[in-house]
Amino acid sequence: MPTLVVWGEASHPAVGRANDLLGRCIPGADRATIAGAAHFMIATHPKPFADLVSCHVRESSLELATAAR
C-alpha cells in the first residue's frame, strides 16, 4: 500500500520524531518534511503539500502499473 508520511519542519520535535518512526515502520513508506510548516501544513502550506501528494500518487501509480505487467 503506497504510503506517504509528511510533517512540517517547524512541528514540535516529538511530532517529527513520531512521524519519522512511523515512516520507518511502514514498509516502503516515503517520508517528507515541508520547510517552514508546522502541524497545520495543509492550511498554511497548501501548494507544497499538494505537490508532495501529487508526486507521490503519480510515482506510486507508475510503480503499481509496472508491477502489474
PDB file of N, CA, C and O in Angstrom:
ATOM      1  N   MET A   1       0.844  -1.170   0.000  1.00  0.00           N
ATOM      2  CA  MET A   1       0.000   0.000   0.000  1.00  0.00           C
ATOM      3  C   MET A   1       0.894   1.238   0.000  1.00  0.00           C
ATOM      4  O   MET A   1       1.651   1.446   0.948  1.00  0.00           O
ATOM      5  N   PRO A   2       0.821   2.056  -1.036  1.00  0.00           N
ATOM      6  CA  PRO A   2       1.637   3.276  -1.068  1.00  0.00           C
ATOM      7  C   PRO A   2       1.301   4.196   0.105  1.00  0.00           C
ATOM      8  O   PRO A   2       0.136   4.501   0.360  1.00  0.00           O
ATOM      9  N   THR A   3       2.328   4.625   0.802  1.00  0.00           N
ATOM     10  CA  THR A   3       2.131   5.462   1.985  1.00  0.00           C
ATOM     11  C   THR A   3       3.111   6.621   1.968  1.00  0.00           C
ATOM     12  O   THR A   3       4.297   6.443   1.693  1.00  0.00           O
ATOM     13  N   LEU A   4       2.609   7.802   2.263  1.00  0.00           N
ATOM     14  CA  LEU A   4       3.433   8.998   2.372  1.00  0.00           C
ATOM     15  C   LEU A   4       3.205   9.592   3.756  1.00  0.00           C
ATOM     16  O   LEU A   4       2.074   9.917   4.118  1.00  0.00           O
ATOM     17  N   VAL A   5       4.270   9.733   4.522  1.00  0.00           N
ATOM     18  CA  VAL A   5       4.205  10.339   5.856  1.00  0.00           C
ATOM     19  C   VAL A   5       4.842  11.720   5.731  1.00  0.00           C
ATOM     20  O   VAL A   5       6.018  11.845   5.392  1.00  0.00           O
ATOM     21  N   VAL A   6       4.051  12.751   6.009  1.00  0.00           N
ATOM     22  CA  VAL A   6       4.510  14.140   5.848  1.00  0.00           C
ATOM     23  C   VAL A   6       4.373  14.872   7.168  1.00  0.00           C
ATOM     24  O   VAL A   6       3.383  14.705   7.882  1.00  0.00           O
ATOM     25  N   TRP A   7       5.364  15.679   7.489  1.00  0.00           N
ATOM     26  CA  TRP A   7       5.267  16.539   8.664  1.00  0.00           C
ATOM     27  C   TRP A   7       5.975  17.848   8.378  1.00  0.00           C
ATOM     28  O   TRP A   7       6.823  17.942   7.491  1.00  0.00           O
ATOM     29  N   GLY A   8       5.606  18.851   9.151  1.00  0.00           N
ATOM     30  CA  GLY A   8       6.200  20.171   8.984  1.00  0.00           C
ATOM     31  C   GLY A   8       7.534  20.266   9.691  1.00  0.00           C
ATOM     32  O   GLY A   8       7.715  19.746  10.792  1.00  0.00           O
ATOM     33  N   GLU A   9       8.449  20.929   9.049  1.00  0.00           N
ATOM     34  CA  GLU A   9       9.788  21.124   9.611  1.00  0.00           C
ATOM     35  C   GLU A   9       9.736  21.881  10.941  1.00  0.00           C
ATOM     36  O   GLU A   9      10.586  21.679  11.808  1.00  0.00           O
ATOM     37  N   ALA A  10       8.736  22.751  11.094  1.00  0.00           N
ATOM     38  CA  ALA A  10       8.607  23.545  12.318  1.00  0.00           C
ATOM     39  C   ALA A  10       7.685  22.892  13.351  1.00  0.00           C
ATOM     40  O   ALA A  10       7.361  23.501  14.370  1.00  0.00           O
ATOM     41  N   SER A  11       7.266  21.660  13.087  1.00  0.00           N
ATOM     42  CA  SER A  11       6.432  20.954  14.062  1.00  0.00           C
ATOM     43  C   SER A  11       7.228  20.683  15.334  1.00  0.00           C
ATOM     44  O   SER A  11       8.459  20.703  15.323  1.00  0.00           O
ATOM     45  N   HIS A  12       6.525  20.435  16.414  1.00  0.00           N
ATOM     46  CA  HIS A  12       7.175  20.085  17.672  1.00  0.00           C
ATOM     47  C   HIS A  12       8.096  18.883  17.416  1.00  0.00           C
ATOM     48  O   HIS A  12       7.725  17.984  16.662  1.00  0.00           O
ATOM     49  N   PRO A  13       9.275  18.851  18.020  1.00  0.00           N
ATOM     50  CA  PRO A  13      10.209  17.738  17.792  1.00  0.00           C
ATOM     51  C   PRO A  13       9.600  16.362  18.018  1.00  0.00           C
ATOM     52  O   PRO A  13       9.962  15.407  17.331  1.00  0.00           O
ATOM     53  N   ALA A  14       8.682  16.248  18.969  1.00  0.00           N
ATOM     54  CA  ALA A  14       8.052  14.946  19.218  1.00  0.00           C
ATOM     55  C   ALA A  14       7.221  14.498  18.013  1.00  0.00           C
ATOM     56  O   ALA A  14       7.158  13.309  17.703  1.00  0.00           O
ATOM     57  N   VAL A  15       6.593  15.446  17.348  1.00  0.00           N
ATOM     58  CA  VAL A  15       5.801  15.129  16.149  1.00  0.00           C
ATOM     59  C   VAL A  15       6.728  14.649  15.033  1.00  0.00           C
ATOM     60  O   VAL A  15       6.449  13.650  14.371  1.00  0.00           O
ATOM     61  N   GLY A  16       7.814  15.358  14.834  1.00  0.00           N
ATOM     62  CA  GLY A  16       8.778  14.947  13.815  1.00  0.00           C
ATOM     63  C   GLY A  16       9.334  13.563  14.089  1.00  0.00           C
ATOM     64  O   GLY A  16       9.457  12.739  13.183  1.00  0.00           O
ATOM     65  N   ARG A  17       9.667  13.317  15.339  1.00  0.00           N
ATOM     66  CA  ARG A  17      10.212  12.000  15.715  1.00  0.00           C
ATOM     67  C   ARG A  17       9.177  10.895  15.519  1.00  0.00           C
ATOM     68  O   ARG A  17       9.493   9.832  14.986  1.00  0.00           O
ATOM     69  N   ALA A  18       7.948  11.147  15.947  1.00  0.00           N
ATOM     70  CA  ALA A  18       6.885  10.143  15.791  1.00  0.00           C
ATOM     71  C   ALA A  18       6.620   9.847  14.319  1.00  0.00           C
ATOM     72  O   ALA A  18       6.466   8.687  13.937  1.00  0.00           O
ATOM     73  N   ASN A  19       6.568  10.878  13.501  1.00  0.00           N
ATOM     74  CA  ASN A  19       6.325  10.665  12.074  1.00  0.00           C
ATOM     75  C   ASN A  19       7.500   9.978  11.392  1.00  0.00           C
ATOM     76  O   ASN A  19       7.306   9.158  10.495  1.00  0.00           O
ATOM     77  N   ASP A  20       8.707  10.307  11.810  1.00  0.00           N
ATOM     78  CA  ASP A  20       9.878   9.636  11.261  1.00  0.00           C
ATOM     79  C   ASP A  20       9.831   8.143  11.594  1.00  0.00           C
ATOM     80  O   ASP A  20      10.072   7.301  10.729  1.00  0.00           O
ATOM     81  N   LEU A  21       9.522   7.824  12.840  1.00  0.00           N
ATOM     82  CA  LEU A  21       9.416   6.411  13.232  1.00  0.00           C
ATOM     83  C   LEU A  21       8.283   5.708  12.498  1.00  0.00           C
ATOM     84  O   LEU A  21       8.433   4.563  12.070  1.00  0.00           O
ATOM     85  N   LEU A  22       7.159   6.384  12.354  1.00  0.00           N
ATOM     86  CA  LEU A  22       6.035   5.810  11.623  1.00  0.00           C
ATOM     87  C   LEU A  22       6.444   5.486  10.188  1.00  0.00           C
ATOM     88  O   LEU A  22       6.156   4.402   9.681  1.00  0.00           O
ATOM     89  N   GLY A  23       7.105   6.418   9.550  1.00  0.00           N
ATOM     90  CA  GLY A  23       7.564   6.200   8.183  1.00  0.00           C
ATOM     91  C   GLY A  23       8.571   5.075   8.062  1.00  0.00           C
ATOM     92  O   GLY A  23       8.602   4.369   7.054  1.00  0.00           O
ATOM     93  N   ARG A  24       9.393   4.905   9.083  1.00  0.00           N
ATOM     94  CA  ARG A  24      10.378   3.820   9.063  1.00  0.00           C
ATOM     95  C   ARG A  24       9.739   2.456   9.322  1.00  0.00           C
ATOM     96  O   ARG A  24      10.250   1.433   8.867  1.00  0.00           O
ATOM     97  N   CYS A  25       8.624   2.443  10.051  1.00  0.00           N
ATOM     98  CA  CYS A  25       7.983   1.177  10.411  1.00  0.00           C
ATOM     99  C   CYS A  25       7.002   0.669   9.359  1.00  0.00           C
ATOM    100  O   CYS A  25       6.651  -0.511   9.362  1.00  0.00           O
ATOM    101  N   ILE A  26       6.565   1.529   8.475  1.00  0.00           N
ATOM    102  CA  ILE A  26       5.659   1.112   7.399  1.00  0.00           C
ATOM    103  C   ILE A  26       6.522   0.720   6.208  1.00  0.00           C
ATOM    104  O   ILE A  26       7.209   1.569   5.641  1.00  0.00           O
ATOM    105  N   PRO A  27       6.498  -0.542   5.822  1.00  0.00           N
ATOM    106  CA  PRO A  27       7.343  -0.997   4.715  1.00  0.00           C
ATOM    107  C   PRO A  27       7.096  -0.192   3.435  1.00  0.00           C
ATOM    108  O   PRO A  27       5.962  -0.060   2.973  1.00  0.00           O
ATOM    109  N   GLY A  28       8.167   0.333   2.886  1.00  0.00           N
ATOM    110  CA  GLY A  28       8.097   1.064   1.626  1.00  0.00           C
ATOM    111  C   GLY A  28       7.536   2.465   1.721  1.00  0.00           C
ATOM    112  O   GLY A  28       7.346   3.117   0.695  1.00  0.00           O
ATOM    113  N   ALA A  29       7.265   2.950   2.924  1.00  0.00           N
ATOM    114  CA  ALA A  29       6.694   4.297   3.066  1.00  0.00           C
ATOM    115  C   ALA A  29       7.703   5.356   2.654  1.00  0.00           C
ATOM    116  O   ALA A  29       8.905   5.214   2.878  1.00  0.00           O
ATOM    117  N   ASP A  30       7.195   6.411   2.053  1.00  0.00           N
ATOM    118  CA  ASP A  30       8.004   7.586   1.751  1.00  0.00           C
ATOM    119  C   ASP A  30       7.782   8.589   2.869  1.00  0.00           C
ATOM    120  O   ASP A  30       6.684   8.693   3.415  1.00  0.00           O
ATOM    121  N   ARG A  31       8.834   9.326   3.207  1.00  0.00           N
ATOM    122  CA  ARG A  31       8.764  10.336   4.254  1.00  0.00           C
ATOM    123  C   ARG A  31       9.187  11.670   3.677  1.00  0.00           C
ATOM    124  O   ARG A  31      10.096  11.745   2.850  1.00  0.00           O
ATOM    125  N   ALA A  32       8.517  12.723   4.121  1.00  0.00           N
ATOM    126  CA  ALA A  32       8.869  14.056   3.629  1.00  0.00           C
ATOM    127  C   ALA A  32       8.551  15.098   4.685  1.00  0.00           C
ATOM    128  O   ALA A  32       7.646  14.924   5.502  1.00  0.00           O
ATOM    129  N   THR A  33       9.307  16.179   4.652  1.00  0.00           N
ATOM    130  CA  THR A  33       9.014  17.325   5.506  1.00  0.00           C
ATOM    131  C   THR A  33       8.746  18.530   4.619  1.00  0.00           C
ATOM    132  O   THR A  33       9.229  18.607   3.489  1.00  0.00           O
ATOM    133  N   ILE A  34       7.980  19.456   5.140  1.00  0.00           N
ATOM    134  CA  ILE A  34       7.711  20.696   4.419  1.00  0.00           C
ATOM    135  C   ILE A  34       8.387  21.826   5.176  1.00  0.00           C
ATOM    136  O   ILE A  34       8.076  22.083   6.339  1.00  0.00           O
ATOM    137  N   ALA A  35       9.311  22.495   4.507  1.00  0.00           N
ATOM    138  CA  ALA A  35      10.080  23.579   5.119  1.00  0.00           C
ATOM    139  C   ALA A  35       9.161  24.691   5.611  1.00  0.00           C
ATOM    140  O   ALA A  35       8.255  25.131   4.903  1.00  0.00           O
ATOM    141  N   GLY A  36       9.415  25.133   6.837  1.00  0.00           N
ATOM    142  CA  GLY A  36       8.683  26.245   7.412  1.00  0.00           C
ATOM    143  C   GLY A  36       7.279  25.918   7.901  1.00  0.00           C
ATOM    144  O   GLY A  36       6.613  26.773   8.486  1.00  0.00           O
ATOM    145  N   ALA A  37       6.831  24.716   7.674  1.00  0.00           N
ATOM    146  CA  ALA A  37       5.468  24.330   8.065  1.00  0.00           C
ATOM    147  C   ALA A  37       5.462  23.719   9.458  1.00  0.00           C
ATOM    148  O   ALA A  37       6.463  23.181   9.933  1.00  0.00           O
ATOM    149  N   ALA A  38       4.307  23.818  10.094  1.00  0.00           N
ATOM    150  CA  ALA A  38       4.109  23.163  11.385  1.00  0.00           C
ATOM    151  C   ALA A  38       2.943  22.183  11.235  1.00  0.00           C
ATOM    152  O   ALA A  38       2.731  21.629  10.157  1.00  0.00           O
ATOM    153  N   HIS A  39       2.204  21.975  12.295  1.00  0.00           N
ATOM    154  CA  HIS A  39       1.174  20.935  12.317  1.00  0.00           C
ATOM    155  C   HIS A  39       0.060  21.144  11.287  1.00  0.00           C
ATOM    156  O   HIS A  39      -0.428  20.170  10.715  1.00  0.00           O
ATOM    157  N   PHE A  40      -0.345  22.371  11.041  1.00  0.00           N
ATOM    158  CA  PHE A  40      -1.455  22.635  10.119  1.00  0.00           C
ATOM    159  C   PHE A  40      -0.960  22.977   8.717  1.00  0.00           C
ATOM    160  O   PHE A  40      -1.434  23.930   8.098  1.00  0.00           O
ATOM    161  N   MET A  41      -0.010  22.197   8.224  1.00  0.00           N
ATOM    162  CA  MET A  41       0.615  22.486   6.934  1.00  0.00           C
ATOM    163  C   MET A  41      -0.348  22.502   5.767  1.00  0.00           C
ATOM    164  O   MET A  41      -0.102  23.189   4.776  1.00  0.00           O
ATOM    165  N   ILE A  42      -1.446  21.757   5.863  1.00  0.00           N
ATOM    166  CA  ILE A  42      -2.415  21.738   4.768  1.00  0.00           C
ATOM    167  C   ILE A  42      -3.027  23.126   4.591  1.00  0.00           C
ATOM    168  O   ILE A  42      -3.337  23.529   3.470  1.00  0.00           O
ATOM    169  N   ALA A  43      -3.202  23.853   5.687  1.00  0.00           N
ATOM    170  CA  ALA A  43      -3.771  25.198   5.626  1.00  0.00           C
ATOM    171  C   ALA A  43      -2.711  26.262   5.369  1.00  0.00           C
ATOM    172  O   ALA A  43      -2.958  27.222   4.639  1.00  0.00           O
ATOM    173  N   THR A  44      -1.537  26.095   5.964  1.00  0.00           N
ATOM    174  CA  THR A  44      -0.515  27.146   5.867  1.00  0.00           C
ATOM    175  C   THR A  44       0.409  26.985   4.666  1.00  0.00           C
ATOM    176  O   THR A  44       0.980  27.967   4.192  1.00  0.00           O
ATOM    177  N   HIS A  45       0.561  25.766   4.171  1.00  0.00           N
ATOM    178  CA  HIS A  45       1.459  25.486   3.044  1.00  0.00           C
ATOM    179  C   HIS A  45       0.767  24.552   2.038  1.00  0.00           C
ATOM    180  O   HIS A  45       1.279  23.474   1.736  1.00  0.00           O
ATOM    181  N   PRO A  46      -0.399  24.972   1.520  1.00  0.00           N
ATOM    182  CA  PRO A  46      -1.175  24.064   0.671  1.00  0.00           C
ATOM    183  C   PRO A  46      -0.466  23.647  -0.614  1.00  0.00           C
ATOM    184  O   PRO A  46      -0.585  22.493  -1.026  1.00  0.00           O
ATOM    185  N   LYS A  47       0.261  24.547  -1.250  1.00  0.00           N
ATOM    186  CA  LYS A  47       0.919  24.207  -2.511  1.00  0.00           C
ATOM    187  C   LYS A  47       2.023  23.173  -2.328  1.00  0.00           C
ATOM    188  O   LYS A  47       2.025  22.170  -3.043  1.00  0.00           O
ATOM    189  N   PRO A  48       2.965  23.371  -1.402  1.00  0.00           N
ATOM    190  CA  PRO A  48       3.987  22.330  -1.213  1.00  0.00           C
ATOM    191  C   PRO A  48       3.380  20.990  -0.804  1.00  0.00           C
ATOM    192  O   PRO A  48       3.852  19.935  -1.229  1.00  0.00           O
ATOM    193  N   PHE A  49       2.329  21.032   0.027  1.00  0.00           N
ATOM    194  CA  PHE A  49       1.680  19.792   0.445  1.00  0.00           C
ATOM    195  C   PHE A  49       1.039  19.102  -0.759  1.00  0.00           C
ATOM    196  O   PHE A  49       1.224  17.902  -0.963  1.00  0.00           O
ATOM    197  N   ALA A  50       0.296  19.851  -1.543  1.00  0.00           N
ATOM    198  CA  ALA A  50      -0.363  19.278  -2.729  1.00  0.00           C
ATOM    199  C   ALA A  50       0.667  18.745  -3.721  1.00  0.00           C
ATOM    200  O   ALA A  50       0.449  17.703  -4.338  1.00  0.00           O
ATOM    201  N   ASP A  51       1.774  19.442  -3.878  1.00  0.00           N
ATOM    202  CA  ASP A  51       2.829  18.975  -4.785  1.00  0.00           C
ATOM    203  C   ASP A  51       3.412  17.642  -4.323  1.00  0.00           C
ATOM    204  O   ASP A  51       3.638  16.746  -5.136  1.00  0.00           O
ATOM    205  N   LEU A  52       3.656  17.511  -3.019  1.00  0.00           N
ATOM    206  CA  LEU A  52       4.177  16.251  -2.476  1.00  0.00           C
ATOM    207  C   LEU A  52       3.199  15.102  -2.703  1.00  0.00           C
ATOM    208  O   LEU A  52       3.593  14.020  -3.137  1.00  0.00           O
ATOM    209  N   VAL A  53       1.932  15.343  -2.409  1.00  0.00           N
ATOM    210  CA  VAL A  53       0.922  14.299  -2.567  1.00  0.00           C
ATOM    211  C   VAL A  53       0.761  13.924  -4.043  1.00  0.00           C
ATOM    212  O   VAL A  53       0.683  12.742  -4.378  1.00  0.00           O
ATOM    213  N   SER A  54       0.712  14.919  -4.915  1.00  0.00           N
ATOM    214  CA  SER A  54       0.576  14.651  -6.351  1.00  0.00           C
ATOM    215  C   SER A  54       1.743  13.822  -6.877  1.00  0.00           C
ATOM    216  O   SER A  54       1.548  12.864  -7.625  1.00  0.00           O
ATOM    217  N   CYS A  55       2.933  14.191  -6.487  1.00  0.00           N
ATOM    218  CA  CYS A  55       4.124  13.447  -6.907  1.00  0.00           C
ATOM    219  C   CYS A  55       4.070  12.016  -6.381  1.00  0.00           C
ATOM    220  O   CYS A  55       4.376  11.072  -7.109  1.00  0.00           O
ATOM    221  N   HIS A  56       3.683  11.859  -5.126  1.00  0.00           N
ATOM    222  CA  HIS A  56       3.622  10.528  -4.533  1.00  0.00           C
ATOM    223  C   HIS A  56       2.591   9.654  -5.252  1.00  0.00           C
ATOM    224  O   HIS A  56       2.859   8.489  -5.547  1.00  0.00           O
ATOM    225  N   VAL A  57       1.426  10.210  -5.529  1.00  0.00           N
ATOM    226  CA  VAL A  57       0.383   9.455  -6.225  1.00  0.00           C
ATOM    227  C   VAL A  57       0.850   9.079  -7.625  1.00  0.00           C
ATOM    228  O   VAL A  57       0.666   7.941  -8.059  1.00  0.00           O
ATOM    229  N   ARG A  58       1.446  10.017  -8.325  1.00  0.00           N
ATOM    230  CA  ARG A  58       1.933   9.757  -9.691  1.00  0.00           C
ATOM    231  C   ARG A  58       2.991   8.648  -9.688  1.00  0.00           C
ATOM    232  O   ARG A  58       2.908   7.710 -10.481  1.00  0.00           O
ATOM    233  N   GLU A  59       3.978   8.754  -8.805  1.00  0.00           N
ATOM    234  CA  GLU A  59       5.037   7.751  -8.752  1.00  0.00           C
ATOM    235  C   GLU A  59       4.514   6.395  -8.295  1.00  0.00           C
ATOM    236  O   GLU A  59       4.930   5.358  -8.811  1.00  0.00           O
ATOM    237  N   SER A  60       3.600   6.405  -7.328  1.00  0.00           N
ATOM    238  CA  SER A  60       3.023   5.145  -6.851  1.00  0.00           C
ATOM    239  C   SER A  60       2.204   4.476  -7.940  1.00  0.00           C
ATOM    240  O   SER A  60       2.243   3.254  -8.085  1.00  0.00           O
ATOM    241  N   SER A  61       1.465   5.266  -8.706  1.00  0.00           N
ATOM    242  CA  SER A  61       0.663   4.718  -9.799  1.00  0.00           C
ATOM    243  C   SER A  61       1.548   4.081 -10.857  1.00  0.00           C
ATOM    244  O   SER A  61       1.229   3.013 -11.379  1.00  0.00           O
ATOM    245  N   LEU A  62       2.656   4.733 -11.172  1.00  0.00           N
ATOM    246  CA  LEU A  62       3.597   4.170 -12.149  1.00  0.00           C
ATOM    247  C   LEU A  62       4.195   2.865 -11.646  1.00  0.00           C
ATOM    248  O   LEU A  62       4.311   1.900 -12.401  1.00  0.00           O
ATOM    249  N   GLU A  63       4.576   2.832 -10.368  1.00  0.00           N
ATOM    250  CA  GLU A  63       5.149   1.621  -9.787  1.00  0.00           C
ATOM    251  C   GLU A  63       4.148   0.473  -9.797  1.00  0.00           C
ATOM    252  O   GLU A  63       4.492  -0.664 -10.121  1.00  0.00           O
ATOM    253  N   LEU A  64       2.908   0.785  -9.438  1.00  0.00           N
ATOM    254  CA  LEU A  64       1.872  -0.252  -9.406  1.00  0.00           C
ATOM    255  C   LEU A  64       1.561  -0.750 -10.814  1.00  0.00           C
ATOM    256  O   LEU A  64       1.343  -1.946 -11.010  1.00  0.00           O
ATOM    257  N   ALA A  65       1.536   0.145 -11.791  1.00  0.00           N
ATOM    258  CA  ALA A  65       1.268  -0.251 -13.162  1.00  0.00           C
ATOM    259  C   ALA A  65       2.391  -1.112 -13.710  1.00  0.00           C
ATOM    260  O   ALA A  65       2.142  -2.084 -14.422  1.00  0.00           O
ATOM    261  N   THR A  66       3.628  -0.758 -13.380  1.00  0.00           N
ATOM    262  CA  THR A  66       4.779  -1.534 -13.838  1.00  0.00           C
ATOM    263  C   THR A  66       4.787  -2.916 -13.189  1.00  0.00           C
ATOM    264  O   THR A  66       5.103  -3.910 -13.843  1.00  0.00           O
ATOM    265  N   ALA A  67       4.442  -2.979 -11.917  1.00  0.00           N
ATOM    266  CA  ALA A  67       4.422  -4.259 -11.206  1.00  0.00           C
ATOM    267  C   ALA A  67       3.325  -5.173 -11.721  1.00  0.00           C
ATOM    268  O   ALA A  67       3.443  -6.396 -11.643  1.00  0.00           O
ATOM    269  N   ALA A  68       2.258  -4.584 -12.247  1.00  0.00           N
ATOM    270  CA  ALA A  68       1.128  -5.396 -12.737  1.00  0.00           C
ATOM    271  C   ALA A  68       1.418  -6.044 -14.082  1.00  0.00           C
ATOM    272  O   ALA A  68       0.705  -6.958 -14.495  1.00  0.00           O
ATOM    273  N   ARG A  69       2.450  -5.583 -14.765  1.00  0.00           N
ATOM    274  CA  ARG A  69       2.769  -6.122 -16.089  1.00  0.00           C
ATOM    275  C   ARG A  69       3.427  -7.461 -16.005  1.00  0.00           C
ATOM    276  O   ARG A  69       3.759  -8.051 -17.033  1.00  0.00           O
TER     277      ARG A  69
END
